[in-house]
Amino acid sequence: MYNDEENLYHYSYQKDSGQQGTSGSSVDDQLNSFRYHDGPQQPVQEMKPVKKNRMGLRITALALCCALLGGAVGGGVAYYAGNRPGETSVNVSSRPATQVSVKTVDGKTLMTDAEVYAAGINSVVSINVTGTSGTNFFGQAVQTASAGSGFILTKDGYIVTNYHVVKNGETVKVTLYNGDEYEAKYVGGDEDYDIAVVKVEAADLQPVTLGDSDTLNVGDRALAIGNPLGELTFSMSGGMVSCVNRAINVDGTPFNMIQTDASINPGNSGGPLFNQYGEVVGIVSAKYSSTGNESVEGLGFAIPINDVFAMIQDIMTNGYVTNKPYLGVTAGTMTKQMAAQYRYDVTSGVFIYSVEEGSAADQAGLKMGDVITKVDDTNITSMEDLTVVKKQYSAGDTCTFTIYREGQETTVELTWDAVPADQQSNVSDQEQTQNNSQSGNGYMDPNDLFNYFFGNR
């Protein structure tokens, strides 16, 4: 019998005859007579005892085992795949380190950049200069400091650098690559050629080997060793020779230069420029970093060693350039305005304002009012041109000057004089002219000079 009370199932059994089952009735009989009390006969429902459900635990355990097993297998597969040759492995070279040998510079053996550095680094020096420049508001001397480079020329301590590196220096300290420091003595220099020589008291130093700068070709390898920024000591930069015999103007002074695209920075000045044979072919002197409002790159310049070696030897012996050519005039550039105003037929050249008595110009017959238009086969259009061509001669050399005088062109033979010892500190003729015309020291202004001598022509 089924009663739905509190959701509980209740069963009763009876025979098909309607008699209640007795204790003597067989189980089979009771089962055969099983039916609902008030309904059609239903199949017998067998009741089983309630048991704890362990199936979920088994499934969970199985899942955990599979996860652990899968992780182990997956890790092994990944390890194997990551170490299979030719896929994600790292290739490491077994090539031994390059051994750089210090070769002897013989002028015949081509050298690698590393070999040039190894052969030349012990001949390069760092130069630090201190001095004073005027006074401050309180009348105290203003201390200055600058840095540059240089190279050892002789075993006993003669060192070459730029004049502008050591100019006005009160103390000069030289540092070698091995760290040795020396107090250097200024021997002498020349501002027009931007060369100077200092001396340290030392022995058995390693000098450079000088090369022939006249043999350089555009495209040849060029290497500079020095101290850029005064801090990055003994650095090497490399490039090529970009041009030879390049005429440039540095602070009003014309120079014949080797142009290179090797990186050159402040602090490199005075250092050596090497060729691909390890020879010094130039003295690093200048760099252009901008022109006008435009920045530029790869424009470095070095003084050809052939142009100044004789002067360097002269400085080492005498303290100054004894055979430096000297003309003995006060002069300036001829302009179109001057020519138009004073009815000259030439509009360019070098106008002579005055001639020093007894000088080379005086002995050659040059006069005030002459215009120099040519020296030998070189055309002269400005004072810069005359300064450049003058550097090609030494005292005692003879050349031909072509001049314009009183409406006619004529030539004179001139033998260059030597710069007097008491004028070694003087600047070039052009600078003398500019200073004289601006300082009121007794020289007439060029326009006044024209009016005085040629106003009635």
C-alpha positions in Angstrom: 0.0 0.0 0.0 1.3 3.4 -0.9 0.6 6.4 1.2 2.1 9.8 0.4 2.7 11.1 3.8 5.6 13.3 4.3 7.0 12.0 1.1 7.5 8.6 2.6 6.8 5.4 0.8 4.8 2.6 2.5 4.1 -0.8 1.0 1.6 -3.5 1.9 1.2 -6.9 0.3 -1.9 -9.1 -0.4 -2.8 -12.1 -2.4 -4.9 -12.0 -5.5 -7.7 -13.5 -3.4 -7.8 -10.6 -1.2 -6.6 -12.5 1.9 -3.9 -11.0 4.1 -0.6 -12.6 4.0 0.3 -14.8 7.0 3.4 -15.8 8.5 3.1 -19.1 6.8 2.8 -17.7 3.4 5.8 -18.2 1.2 7.9 -15.3 0.0 7.1 -16.3 -3.6 3.5 -16.2 -2.9 3.8 -12.8 -1.3 5.8 -11.5 -4.2 3.4 -13.0 -6.7 0.5 -11.3 -5.0 2.3 -7.9 -4.7 0.2 -5.0 -5.9 -0.7 -1.5 -5.0 -3.6 -1.3 -2.6 -5.8 0.8 -4.8 -4.5 0.7 -8.3 -3.4 -1.6 -11.0 -0.7 -4.1 -10.4 2.8 -2.7 -10.7 6.1 -4.4 -11.2 7.9 -5.4 -8.1 10.5 -2.7 -7.0 13.4 -4.2 -5.3 14.8 -2.1 -2.5 18.5 -2.1 -1.9 20.3 -0.8 1.2 21.7 2.8 1.0 25.5 3.0 0.4 28.0 5.9 0.5 28.6 7.3 -3.0 32.3 6.8 -3.7 32.1 7.2 -7.4 32.9 11.0 -7.3 35.9 10.4 -5.2 37.2 7.8 -7.6 36.6 10.2 -10.5 38.4 13.0 -8.7 41.3 10.8 -7.8 41.6 9.5 -11.4 41.6 13.1 -12.7 44.4 14.1 -10.3 46.4 11.1 -11.4 45.9 11.9 -15.0 46.9 15.5 -14.4 50.1 14.5 -12.6 50.9 11.9 -15.3 50.1 14.4 -18.1 52.3 17.0 -16.5 55.2 14.7 -16.2 54.9 13.4 -19.7 54.4 16.9 -21.1 57.4 18.2 -19.3 59.5 15.4 -20.7 58.3 16.0 -24.2 59.0 19.7 -23.9 62.5 19.1 -22.5 63.2 16.7 -25.4 61.8 19.1 -28.0 63.8 22.0 -26.5 67.0 20.1 -26.8 66.6 18.6 -30.1 69.5 19.6 -32.4 68.9 22.4 -34.9 65.8 23.9 -33.4 66.1 26.2 -30.3 69.7 25.4 -29.4 72.2 28.3 -29.1 75.2 28.2 -31.4 78.4 29.2 -29.7 81.6 29.9 -31.7 84.7 27.9 -30.7 87.0 30.3 -32.5 89.9 31.4 -30.2 90.4 35.0 -29.4 92.4 37.0 -31.9 96.0 37.6 -30.8 97.1 41.1 -31.8 100.8 41.2 -32.3 102.8 44.5 -31.9 104.4 44.8 -35.3 107.4 46.9 -36.2 106.4 49.8 -38.4 108.6 49.5 -41.5 106.5 51.4 -44.0 106.0 48.3 -46.1 103.7 46.1 -44.1 100.0 46.7 -44.2 98.5 46.5 -40.7 95.1 45.9 -39.3 93.5 48.7 -37.3 94.1 46.7 -34.1 97.8 46.3 -35.0 98.2 50.0 -35.7 96.7 50.7 -32.3 98.9 48.2 -30.6 102.0 49.5 -32.3 101.3 53.2 -31.8 99.4 53.6 -28.5 102.5 53.8 -26.3 103.7 56.8 -28.4 100.5 58.8 -27.9 100.2 61.1 -24.8 97.4 62.9 -23.0 98.1 66.6 -22.4 96.4 68.7 -19.7 97.1 72.4 -19.5 96.3 74.9 -16.8 96.7 78.7 -16.9 95.1 82.0 -16.1 92.9 84.2 -18.3 92.3 87.7 -17.0 90.7 88.5 -13.7 87.2 88.3 -12.3 85.0 91.0 -10.7 87.0 90.8 -7.6 90.4 91.2 -9.3 91.3 87.5 -8.9 93.0 85.6 -11.6 90.7 83.3 -13.5 92.0 79.8 -13.7 91.7 77.9 -17.0 92.1 74.3 -17.9 92.2 72.5 -21.3 93.1 69.1 -22.6 94.5 67.8 -25.8 96.7 65.1 -27.3 100.3 64.7 -28.6 102.8 62.1 -29.8 106.3 61.2 -28.8 108.8 62.2 -31.5 112.1 61.1 -29.8 113.2 58.7 -27.1 114.5 61.5 -24.9 111.1 63.1 -24.5 110.3 65.6 -27.3 106.6 65.6 -27.9 104.6 67.3 -30.7 101.2 68.8 -30.3 99.1 71.8 -31.6 100.0 75.3 -30.6 96.4 76.1 -29.6 96.6 73.2 -27.1 99.4 74.6 -25.0 99.0 78.3 -25.8 99.0 80.5 -22.7 99.6 77.4 -20.5 101.4 77.9 -17.2 101.7 74.2 -16.5 101.7 71.3 -18.9 101.2 67.7 -17.7 101.8 64.8 -20.0 100.4 61.3 -19.3 101.5 58.1 -21.1 99.4 55.1 -21.8 100.9 53.1 -19.0 99.9 55.9 -16.5 103.2 57.6 -16.1 102.9 61.3 -15.6 105.4 64.1 -16.3 105.6 67.8 -16.0 106.5 69.1 -19.5 108.4 72.2 -20.5 107.3 74.3 -23.4 110.0 74.4 -26.0 108.4 76.6 -28.7 105.7 76.7 -31.3 104.2 78.6 -34.2 100.7 79.9 -34.3 100.5 80.3 -38.1 101.1 76.6 -38.5 99.5 75.5 -35.3 102.4 73.4 -34.1 104.2 73.2 -30.8 106.9 71.1 -29.1 107.1 70.3 -25.4 109.8 68.3 -23.6 109.6 65.8 -20.7 112.6 64.5 -18.8 112.5 60.8 -19.6 114.5 58.2 -21.4 113.7 55.2 -23.6 110.3 56.4 -24.6 108.7 54.9 -27.7 108.6 57.4 -30.6 106.3 57.3 -33.6 107.5 56.5 -37.1 106.8 59.4 -39.5 105.4 58.7 -42.9 105.2 60.6 -46.2 102.0 62.7 -46.3 102.5 63.5 -50.0 101.8 59.8 -50.9 98.3 59.9 -49.4 95.4 59.1 -51.7 91.7 59.8 -51.3 90.2 56.6 -50.0 93.3 55.5 -48.0 92.7 54.4 -44.5 93.1 57.0 -41.8 93.2 56.4 -38.0 93.3 58.9 -35.2 94.4 58.2 -31.6 93.8 60.7 -28.9 91.8 61.9 -25.9 88.3 63.0 -27.1 86.6 65.3 -24.6 89.7 65.1 -22.4 88.2 62.2 -20.6 87.9 59.3 -23.1 91.7 58.8 -23.0 93.6 56.8 -25.7 90.6 56.2 -28.0 91.0 55.3 -31.6 88.7 56.3 -34.4 88.9 55.3 -38.0 87.9 56.4 -41.4 89.4 57.3 -44.8 91.2 60.2 -46.3 88.4 62.3 -47.7 90.6 64.9 -49.5 94.2 65.9 -49.7 95.6 69.5 -49.9 92.3 70.9 -48.7 92.6 74.7 -48.1 90.5 75.7 -45.1 90.3 78.7 -42.9 90.7 78.3 -39.1 89.9 81.4 -37.1 91.1 83.6 -40.0 94.3 81.6 -40.7 94.4 79.5 -43.9 95.7 76.0 -43.6 96.6 73.2 -46.1 94.9 70.2 -44.6 94.3 66.4 -44.9 90.5 66.0 -44.7 89.2 62.8 -43.1 85.9 61.4 -41.9 87.5 59.7 -38.9 85.7 60.9 -35.7 87.5 63.9 -34.2 86.4 65.7 -31.2 87.7 68.3 -28.7 90.6 66.7 -27.0 91.9 65.0 -30.1 93.8 68.1 -31.1 97.5 67.5 -31.4 97.2 63.8 -31.7 98.6 61.7 -34.5 96.8 60.7 -37.7 98.1 57.2 -38.8 98.0 55.7 -42.2 97.4 51.9 -42.8 101.1 51.2 -42.4 101.2 52.6 -38.8 103.0 55.8 -39.8 102.1 59.3 -38.6 101.1 61.3 -41.7 99.4 64.2 -40.0 98.7 66.2 -36.8 95.0 66.3 -35.9 94.1 69.9 -35.7 90.5 70.8 -36.3 86.9 69.6 -36.7 83.9 71.3 -38.3 80.7 70.5 -36.4 78.5 73.2 -37.9 78.4 75.7 -40.7 76.0 78.5 -40.5 72.8 77.0 -39.0 73.5 73.5 -40.3 75.2 70.7 -38.4 77.8 68.6 -40.3 79.4 65.2 -39.7 82.6 63.5 -40.8 84.7 66.6 -41.4 88.0 66.3 -39.6 91.3 67.9 -40.5 95.0 67.2 -39.9 98.1 69.1 -40.7 100.2 67.2 -43.3 103.4 66.1 -41.5 105.6 67.0 -44.6 104.5 70.6 -44.3 105.7 71.1 -40.8 108.4 68.6 -40.0 111.3 70.9 -40.9 109.7 73.6 -38.6 109.3 71.1 -35.8 113.0 70.3 -36.0 113.8 74.0 -36.1 111.7 74.5 -32.9 113.5 71.6 -31.2 116.9 73.2 -32.0 116.2 76.9 -31.7 112.9 77.3 -29.8 111.2 78.9 -32.8 111.0 78.6 -36.6 114.1 80.4 -37.8 113.5 79.9 -41.5 109.9 81.1 -41.5 109.5 83.3 -44.5 109.0 87.0 -43.9 107.8 89.6 -46.4 107.9 92.8 -44.3 104.8 94.6 -45.4 101.5 95.8 -44.0 98.8 94.6 -46.4 95.2 93.7 -46.9 92.7 92.3 -49.4 91.9 94.4 -52.4 88.1 94.9 -52.9 85.8 95.9 -55.7 84.7 98.9 -53.7 88.3 100.1 -53.3 89.0 99.6 -57.0 85.9 101.6 -58.1 86.5 104.4 -55.6 90.2 104.9 -56.5 90.0 104.0 -60.2 92.1 100.8 -60.1 91.8 98.3 -63.0 92.2 95.3 -60.7 89.5 94.3 -58.2 91.3 91.6 -56.3 94.7 90.8 -54.9 96.7 92.1 -51.9 97.1 95.9 -51.5 100.3 97.0 -49.8 99.7 99.8 -47.2 103.3 100.1 -46.1 106.8 98.5 -46.6 109.2 97.9 -43.8 112.6 99.5 -44.5 115.3 96.9 -45.3 112.8 94.0 -45.5 112.6 91.5 -48.3 109.8 93.5 -49.9 111.8 96.7 -49.7 114.9 95.0 -51.3 112.6 93.6 -54.1 111.3 97.1 -54.8 107.7 96.7 -53.7 106.0 100.0 -52.8 103.1 101.4 -51.0 100.0 101.2 -53.3 101.2 98.1 -55.2 98.7 95.2 -55.6 100.2 91.7 -55.5 98.2 89.6 -58.0 100.5 86.5 -58.4 103.4 84.7 -56.7 105.2 82.5 -59.2 102.3 80.6 -60.9 99.8 81.0 -58.1 97.1 83.7 -58.5 96.6 85.9 -55.4 93.1 87.2 -54.9 93.1 87.9 -51.2 95.4 88.1 -48.1 94.4 84.5 -47.3 95.9 83.4 -50.7 99.2 85.2 -49.9 99.3 83.6 -46.5 98.8 80.1 -47.9 101.4 80.5 -50.7 103.9 82.0 -48.2 103.9 78.7 -46.3 105.3 76.9 -49.3 108.6 78.8 -49.0 111.4 79.1 -46.5 113.7 82.0 -45.7 116.2 82.4 -48.5 113.9 81.0 -51.2 113.5 83.2 -54.3 110.2 83.7 -56.2 108.6 86.0 -58.7 105.9 88.5 -57.6 103.5 89.9 -60.2 102.1 93.3 -59.2 99.8 96.0 -60.4 101.3 99.4 -60.3 100.0 102.7 -61.7 97.8 101.0 -64.2 100.3 98.4 -65.5 101.3 94.9 -64.6 104.9 94.2 -63.7 107.1 91.5 -62.1 109.8 91.7 -59.4 112.2 89.0 -58.0 111.9 88.6 -54.3 114.0 86.6 -51.8 112.1 85.7 -48.7 113.6 87.0 -45.5 113.5 85.2 -42.1 111.1 86.4 -39.4 113.2 88.3 -36.8 113.5 86.6 -33.5 111.9 89.5 -31.6 108.8 89.1 -33.8 108.2 85.4 -33.4 105.2 86.1 -31.2 103.7 88.4 -33.8 100.8 87.1 -36.0 100.6 87.1 -39.8 100.7 90.1 -42.0 97.0 90.1 -42.5 96.4 90.1 -38.7 98.8 92.9 -38.3 96.9 94.9 -40.9 93.6 94.3 -39.2 94.9 95.2 -35.8 96.7 98.3 -37.0 93.7 99.7 -38.7 91.5 99.1 -35.6 93.8 100.1 -32.8 94.8 103.6 -33.7 98.5 103.0 -33.3 99.7 105.5 -35.8 98.9 103.6 -39.0 96.4 105.3 -41.4 93.1 103.8 -42.2 93.1 102.3 -45.7 90.7 104.8 -47.1 92.6 107.7 -45.6 95.8 106.2 -47.1 94.2 106.1 -50.6 92.9 109.7 -50.2 96.3 110.9 -49.1 98.4 109.3 -51.9 95.9 108.9 -54.8 93.2 111.5 -54.2 94.5 113.8 -56.9 94.9 111.1 -59.6 
